[in-house]
Amino acid sequence: MNMNERFEDLIAQAQTGRSTETVSEAKLLDFNEYLAMRGFGISRMEVYRAKGGTLAPNHGYEVAPQPFPGDDEHWMHHFDPARSATYVRRQVQYAKEDGALFDYKVWAERP
């Protein structure tokens, strides 16, 4: 299976409400870009397995359905795939800077 077929399969899974299989941080970043090119945004990103990091229980590394305190533009990420992709990259970078490495489950949707 080539990467595009793999990502198309993940998109189908990510829209079911049951989430996708877990993906690594590196695969997530590639999938995130593919989603944005296809007009999708990540509506929810859940940490599946945490290693390291200082935030417990690691909710600060996710994309949550509801905004984190101080995230006044949270809902705008749900309406713009490019903005969603940028937000996901920031969340992953935040986790990396905090010393955390994860596998993720993602939900995706088209605005």
N, C-alpha and C positions, 0 to 999 in steps of 0.2 A: 504494500500500500504506500503510495507516495504521500508527501506531506499535505498537499491540498485535499486528497481524499480523507486523510486522517482528521484534518481540521473540519471538513464538512461533516464527518461523523460526530465530532465533538460538538459542533453547532447544533446538530439534531438532538443530541443528548441534553445540551445546555438549555434548550427551550422546553423541555418536558416538565419542569418543576421538580424533577427528581435529581437534578444536577448532572454533572459529568463524572466520568472516572477521574481520579486525581491526576493532576499534571504537575510536573516539577516547575520550579521558579523559571528556569530557562525556557521551557516549553510554553509556560504561561505568557511570557513576554512576546514570543513569536505568535502565539494564538491570539493574543490581545491585538496585535497589529493586523492580523488576518481578519478578525472580527470587524475592526474599524473600516477596513477596505470593503467589506461586504455590507456595511451599513448597520452593524450591530454594536451595541455597547454591553459591557458587563454590568448587570443589574445587582449582582451579589457575588461576592468572592469570599469563600470560607476557608480559613486555615484548617487543613486536615491533619497535618502532623508537624509539630513545632520542634525545632532544635535551636536552643540558644534564645537570645533576646531577653530584654528586661521587663517587658510588659506582660503581666499575667491577667487574665488567661489569653493573652495575645490578640485580643479583639482589635487593638489599634492597628493591626496589619491587614485587616480585612476591608472589603467593600460591603458595608452593611445596608440592609433595606432602609433603616432610619439613620439620620445624620448623627455624627459624633458631635459633642458639644463644641461650639465655635465654628462648625462647618456650615456657614450660612448659604453656600452655593451648592450644597449636596444635591438638590433635586435637578439642577441644571445638567449634572453629569448623566442623568437618565434620558435626556432629550437630545443629546448630541454625541454621536459615536466617537468623533475625534476627541472631544472633551473627556469622554469616558476613558479612552485609551490613555490619555495623559494622566488622568487620576490614578489609573491602575499602575502605570509606571512609577508614579510618585509613591504609592503605597508599598510597592516592592522595594524601591530604593530606600524608603524609610526603614523597612524591616532589615535590609542588608546593613545599613548604617548602624542599626541597633544590635547587630551580630546575630540576627535570626535567619534561619533557612527553613523553607517550608515546601510542602506539597499543597496544592490548592484544589478546591472544587469551585466551579464557576457556573453561574446562571447567566444567560445572555438573552437580549431582546432587541427588537428593532423599535425605535421610537415612533 
